[in-house]
Amino acid sequence: MRRCAVPVRSVQLQSEWLDGSRAEMYADRRPVVFNESDVRRVRCVVNGSYPRPRVSLYVGDQDVTGRFDEDVELVRDGVLPYLRELYYRLQLTDHRFRIRHNIT
């Protein structure tokens, strides 16, 4: 059986205050801006990729991917096994995302 790569369908970065209010969503490679001392819940959702996508999150030049909890699901869409579409849905979540800036 030959497997073909399926491109990523969507990437979304979701941000909200800890009480659930003022949810904001960023997509299409737009930069995300936080105010100093903000603490928010942040989720990055990647949908529709096969094989499993590799996702990295950066704050400036610093890779912060390791701070996020990862949830991965292999979706089998369709009824007949040989006609199913296979793709991954990956979500990275940090429930108390905080950025500290040290002036040197």
N, C-alpha and C positions, 0 to 999 in steps of 0.2 A: 504494500500500500504506500503510495506516495503522498507526503504531507507538504502542503504549501504554507508559506508564511502569510499570516493575516496582519495587516497594518493596524496600528492603534487608531481607534475611532474617536476617542475623546480623552482629554486630560483636563481635570478641574481641580483647582485649589480652593477649598472652602474654609472660611474663617468666621468665627462667631465669639461673642463674649461668653464667659463661663456660665452665665445665667440663661444663655440661649437667645438673648436679644441681639439685635443689630447684625444679623447674619450677612456676610459679604461673600461673594463668589468671584474668583478670578479665573480666566481661561485665555486661551489663544496667546500664550507667552507674554501677557501683560505683567509688568512688575508689581509686586505686592509691597505696600508701604504700611508699616506699623508705627504708632507713636511710642516714644520712649516710655518704658515701664508698663506698657500694655501686657496683659496676660490673657491669652485667647486659646480656644480650642481650634486646632488646625487639622484639616484632612486633605490629602492628595488622592484623587481617585483616577485611575487609569483603566479604561474600559475597551475591550475588543481587540486583543492582541494575541497572536500565536506565532511562535512560542512565547513563553512567559516574558513580559517586559522587564527590563532593568531600569529602575527609577532612582534618581538621585535628587536630593533637595539641598539647595545652597542658600546661605545667607551671605551675600557678598561673595567672597572667594572661599568661604568655609563650608565644607560638606557637613550637614547636620542630619543626614539620613538616618544614622544610628540612634538618634533620639526618638524616632517614631516607631510605634507598634505596627507590624505588618499583618494584613489579612489578605490571603490569596484564595481565589475560587476559580476552578476550571469549569466553565459553563459549556454544557452540551445542549445546544439549541436545535430542536427538531425532533421528529417522531421516529423516523427510520434510522437505524444505526449508521448505514452507509451514506446517508444524506445529511447527517448532523453537521452543524457548524460548531467547531471547537474554538473557544477563545478564553482568555483570562480576564478576570476582573481583579484588580489589585488596589487595595486601599492602605495608605499610610496615615496613622493618626497620632497626634500628640495632644493629650487632653489639657495640658497646662504649658503651652508654648510661650516661652519668654526669651527675649534677646537682651543681653546685657552688653553695654558698650563701655569699655575702659579707655579713658583718655590717657595717653602716655606722653 
